[in-house]
Amino acid sequence: MARTRRIKAEGAAFYHVTSRITGKQFLLKDPEVKKLMLSALERSAKFCGVEIGSFCLMDDHFHILLHIPSFDAGTLPDSELLDRIEILAGKKRADILHDRWEHLVSNGDTPLAEAEKQRWRRRMYDLSEFVKTFKEEFRRAYQREHDYSGRLWGDRFFSTLIEDSEHLKNCAVYIEMNPVRAHMVQKATDYEWNSSGLAQHGNEFARECREWLMEYAGLSGGISLDGDTPQKESWVMRRVPQMSKGKILGKAAFVTEAIAKYQNKLNSHRARARVVVEGMFASHGYRLAGGGAKRKNVA
């Protein structure tokens, strides 16, 4: 069966993104490697204008809950463009580009200078471009530090379109609980390489992510990211494939509407909003690990 096309919403949208190292190798186990990945994530997000709400760096894969704002990158002023390039690639690279573009303009080749600037701008405010930038930045750093050659990442990344609602909190909790489900720690904040654990230990980038999510998603009440491990029967202690490898996740009405809008990307004329856990629906699949199938469809 042909794989489904990636769903990218028009305008602002939230996504849960995950990707794995080739061959499921534990190449990310070393804390120094995770530091490289954390740096690549922060620089790539700030360059691309992507807002990160929650993330978790595991030993062979990563999870990110992110927001793509609705913004026309083509209107980004040159000064901010160069500032972002400096964040991503360093001051030397930004200075070289600044001098090159000034030279082109002074020699009457303004269209070429503008075309080069636009190529940089097109990498901003886009889901695929952000993940590509992040993974490539980390690959370069890893290969440089570890003299590694060959393919680093496995298949293409997975992305799930998430409704702007309570489901942001559900997704954030699910991401933070990855090391708990893997029996690596007792509670999410004990893990050193997710956004809640890093924030608790003073990491500024993780703290900014947490504060943004707390403000935007209203993380008050319900399951706390900083609390004790939820009860074993809680759905966050089970693997929910639709959360990581689904296409659309949210309330029934949101999923149904998105299915109709992106039908040509789903490779299925039978897609329906199907319950995953109470109050949460997905466009594909309805089976929970360790449990039976719940065939509660919504036309």
GICORKA-V698800 format. One line per field, one symbol per residue. phi: phi as a letter, one per 40 degrees, with the letter a starting at -180 (. if undefined). Layout:
phi = ???
//
This chain:
phi = .ccccccbccgcababbaabcdgfcccbccdcccccccccccccccccgcccbaaabccbabbabbbcccaccccccdccdcccccccbhcdcccccdcccccccccgbddccccccccccccbfadcccccccccccdccccccbfcbhcbcccdccbbcbccadcccdcccccccdccccgcacadccccbbcccccccgcccccccccccccccgcbggcccbccdcddcccccbcbdccbbcbbaicdccccccdccbdcbcfacbcbcbcbbdgbbbcbgaccdgbccbcccbc
//
